[in-house]
Amino acid sequence: MEWTDSNPFRAVRKFKSKSKQRYHFIPEQVKLVMDNAGRFYDFYYLLLNTGIRSTDAFKLKPEHFYGKYIKVQMNKTGDFLHVPIPEHVLDVLQPRMASSALFPLLKSDRQRRNCVKNIQRLFEPDFVRTNNINLHTFRHTY
């Protein structure tokens, strides 16, 4: 094996992605979603104001809160995440801190699908399909 004078991968062209930027809610849509959130209000509020992934938020427990931060291991990468929590979000979540799980109503897949459908029903089906409206949209809105 020998050293080469040039990079052999220079001839390889870069992959150009044609994907568009992910959709995010505009303020009027955020108001519509939050006004119709019902029992999912606290969950949507957390996602909207922290940018945390919904899969990580599902498993949150009171012991993950350290002052004004959440410390949780991410499902996607396995890394530990330290997310700052605004005071107004802590105020909304405070009544939930007494239970073992922060969002016990989102334990099953069926309940999680209902949480997604609650958002999707507010918009036209074609709009939901073309913009891929789901819980991850809160992350992009943040």
N, C-alpha and C positions, 0 to 999 in steps of 0.2 A: 504494500500500500504506500502510495506517495501523496504528497500535497499537490494540489492543483493551483495554478495561478489565477484562475477565474472561477466564478460560481457557476456550476453546471445547470442550476435551476433558473438562471437568468432568462433562458430561452422559453421557459414555461410561462404561459399567459395567466394573468390573474383571473379568477372566477368572478364574473360580474353578475351580481344578484339583481334580478328584476323585481324583487319584492318591494312593495311600497311600505312606507312607515306605518307602524301600528296605529290604529284608530284610538283617539282619546275623547272622552266626553267634553263637551263645551259646557260652560256654566249653566245654561238653561236645562241641559240634559241632566246635569248633576242634581239640580233642584228637583226635577221630575222624579229621578230615581230615589232620592232621599225622602221626598214627600210620600212616595208609594212603597217605601221599604218595609213598613210594618214590623214584624218580629225580627227582621234581619238588619234593622237600623244600626245597631251597635257594631255589627260585623262590617257592614258597608262603610261606616264612619271610620273604623280602624284602617281598613284597606285604603280608603281615600286619603287619609291624613298621614300615613306612614310609608306607603309604597311597598309594604310587605307582600309577598306572594300569598295567595289564598291557601295554598297547600300548607304553608308554614303557619298561617293564622288559625287553621282548623285545630291544630294540636296545642295551642297556647294554654298555659295553666298559670295561676297566680304566682307560682314560684319562678316563672320566667321573667318577672318584672323586678328590676333592680333600680329603685328610685325612678328616674326619668328615662330609663332604657329598658328594652326587651333584649334578653339574651336567649337565642334559640338556635338549634342546629337546623340548617336548611335541608329540606328533602332533596332538592335538585343536586347540590354539590357536596353536602356533608360538612361544609364549613360552618363555623359558628358565626352568627350574625348578631351585631350589637346595633339595635335600631333606636334612635332617640324618639321619645314619645312626647308630643306637645301636651301641655297641661290640660287643655280642653278635652283631649282624647282620654286622658286619665280620669277626668271627672265623669265622663260618660261610662267608662268601664268600671269605675269604683264599685257600683252595686253588684257586679259579677264576680268580684274578688273573693267572695265568701265560699263559692263552690269549688270543687276539685278541678273542673274543666271550665274554661272561660266561655266556650260556646257549646254547651252540651246538646243544643238543638241541631247541631251540624255534625253529629257523629257518623251517621250512615250515609252511604252514597246517594240514597234516595232523597234524604234531606238536603244534601249538597246540590243535587240537581234542581230541587225546588227553589233553592236560593238563586241559582243561575236563571231559571225560568222566570222568576219574579222580576228580574231585570229585563229579560228578553221580551216579555209580553207587553212592555211599555212602548216598544218600537215596532215598526212594520217588519214582517218576516224577511222580506228582501233586504232591508237595511241591516238586519241582524246577520244575515248570511254574508253579504258583501263586506261588512266591516268586522266580522267575527266578534260580535259583542258577547262578552262573558265576564267572569270575575277578574280576569287578568287585565281587562280594560281599565280597572281602577288603578292598577300599577302604572299604566302609561299616562293616566290622567294626573297622577301625583307628580 
